[in-house]
Protein backbone atom coordinates (compact mmCIF):
# COMPACT_ATOMS: atom_id res chain seq x y z
CA UNK A 1 0.00 0.00 0.00
CA UNK A 2 1.23 3.44 -0.81
CA UNK A 3 2.07 5.58 2.19
CA UNK A 4 0.59 8.49 0.27
CA UNK A 5 -3.04 7.38 0.60
CA UNK A 6 -4.89 9.98 2.66
CA UNK A 7 -8.36 9.29 4.03
CA UNK A 8 -10.74 11.85 5.44
CA UNK A 9 -12.85 9.83 7.83
CA UNK A 10 -16.22 11.01 9.08
CA UNK A 11 -16.85 10.46 12.77
CA UNK A 12 -19.24 7.59 11.95
CA UNK A 13 -16.50 5.73 10.04
CA UNK A 14 -13.99 5.31 12.87
CA UNK A 15 -14.30 4.39 16.52
CA UNK A 16 -13.40 6.33 19.64
CA UNK A 17 -12.99 9.79 18.16
CA UNK A 18 -14.90 13.01 17.70
CA UNK A 19 -15.20 14.90 14.40
CA UNK A 20 -13.61 14.24 11.05
CA UNK A 21 -10.14 12.69 10.96
CA UNK A 22 -7.58 13.09 8.19
CA UNK A 23 -5.15 10.18 8.17
CA UNK A 24 -2.23 9.31 5.91
CA UNK A 25 -2.53 5.52 5.86
CA UNK A 26 0.55 3.39 6.44
CA UNK A 27 -0.76 -0.06 7.43
CA UNK A 28 -4.17 -1.73 7.46
CA UNK A 29 -4.32 -4.84 9.63
CA UNK A 30 -6.47 -7.12 7.49
CA UNK A 31 -6.11 -10.15 9.77
CA UNK A 32 -8.70 -10.56 12.52
CA UNK A 33 -11.06 -7.61 12.01
CA UNK A 34 -13.38 -6.82 14.88
CA UNK A 35 -17.15 -6.91 14.47
CA UNK A 36 -19.13 -3.85 15.48
CA UNK A 37 -22.66 -2.95 14.36
CA UNK A 38 -22.73 -6.29 12.50
CA UNK A 39 -19.90 -5.36 10.14
CA UNK A 40 -16.10 -5.74 10.05
CA UNK A 41 -13.85 -2.93 11.31
CA UNK A 42 -10.05 -2.84 10.87
CA UNK A 43 -7.11 -1.37 12.75
CA UNK A 44 -5.43 1.27 10.59
CA UNK A 45 -2.02 2.76 11.41
CA UNK A 46 -1.09 6.13 9.99
CA UNK A 47 -0.21 9.75 10.58
CA UNK A 48 -2.93 12.19 11.56
CA UNK A 49 -2.90 15.40 9.52
CA UNK A 50 -4.22 18.81 10.53
CA UNK A 51 -6.51 20.70 8.15
CA UNK A 52 -3.59 22.59 6.61
CA UNK A 53 -1.67 19.32 6.05
CA UNK A 54 0.73 19.56 9.01
CA UNK A 55 1.55 16.22 10.63
CA UNK A 56 -0.05 15.90 14.06
CA UNK A 57 1.43 12.50 14.93
CA UNK A 58 1.12 8.76 14.71
CA UNK A 59 -2.35 7.36 15.21
CA UNK A 60 -4.00 3.94 15.26
CA UNK A 61 -7.75 3.92 14.64
CA UNK A 62 -10.44 1.33 14.07
CA UNK A 63 -12.11 2.00 10.71
CA UNK A 64 -15.31 0.67 9.14
CA UNK A 65 -14.43 -1.93 6.48
CA UNK A 66 -16.77 -0.57 3.81
CA UNK A 67 -15.12 2.85 4.16
CA UNK A 68 -11.75 1.26 3.40
CA UNK A 69 -13.00 -0.72 0.40
CA UNK A 70 -14.73 2.43 -0.85
CA UNK A 71 -11.29 4.07 -0.87
CA UNK A 72 -9.86 1.24 -2.95
CA UNK A 73 -8.15 -0.71 -0.18
CA UNK A 74 -8.31 -4.48 -0.68
CA UNK A 75 -9.24 -6.34 2.47
C-alpha positions in Angstrom: 0.0 0.0 0.0 1.2 3.4 -0.8 2.1 5.6 2.2 0.6 8.5 0.3 -3.0 7.4 0.6 -4.9 10.0 2.7 -8.4 9.3 4.0 -10.7 11.9 5.4 -12.9 9.8 7.8 -16.2 11.0 9.1 -16.8 10.5 12.8 -19.2 7.6 11.9 -16.5 5.7 10.0 -14.0 5.3 12.9 -14.3 4.4 16.5 -13.4 6.3 19.6 -13.0 9.8 18.2 -14.9 13.0 17.7 -15.2 14.9 14.4 -13.6 14.2 11.0 -10.1 12.7 11.0 -7.6 13.1 8.2 -5.2 10.2 8.2 -2.2 9.3 5.9 -2.5 5.5 5.9 0.6 3.4 6.4 -0.8 -0.1 7.4 -4.2 -1.7 7.5 -4.3 -4.8 9.6 -6.5 -7.1 7.5 -6.1 -10.2 9.8 -8.7 -10.6 12.5 -11.1 -7.6 12.0 -13.4 -6.8 14.9 -17.2 -6.9 14.5 -19.1 -3.8 15.5 -22.7 -3.0 14.4 -22.7 -6.3 12.5 -19.9 -5.4 10.1 -16.1 -5.7 10.0 -13.8 -2.9 11.3 -10.0 -2.8 10.9 -7.1 -1.4 12.7 -5.4 1.3 10.6 -2.0 2.8 11.4 -1.1 6.1 10.0 -0.2 9.7 10.6 -2.9 12.2 11.6 -2.9 15.4 9.5 -4.2 18.8 10.5 -6.5 20.7 8.2 -3.6 22.6 6.6 -1.7 19.3 6.0 0.7 19.6 9.0 1.5 16.2 10.6 0.0 15.9 14.1 1.4 12.5 14.9 1.1 8.8 14.7 -2.4 7.4 15.2 -4.0 3.9 15.3 -7.7 3.9 14.6 -10.4 1.3 14.1 -12.1 2.0 10.7 -15.3 0.7 9.1 -14.4 -1.9 6.5 -16.8 -0.6 3.8 -15.1 2.9 4.2 -11.8 1.3 3.4 -13.0 -0.7 0.4 -14.7 2.4 -0.9 -11.3 4.1 -0.9 -9.9 1.2 -3.0 -8.1 -0.7 -0.2 -8.3 -4.5 -0.7 -9.2 -6.3 2.5 
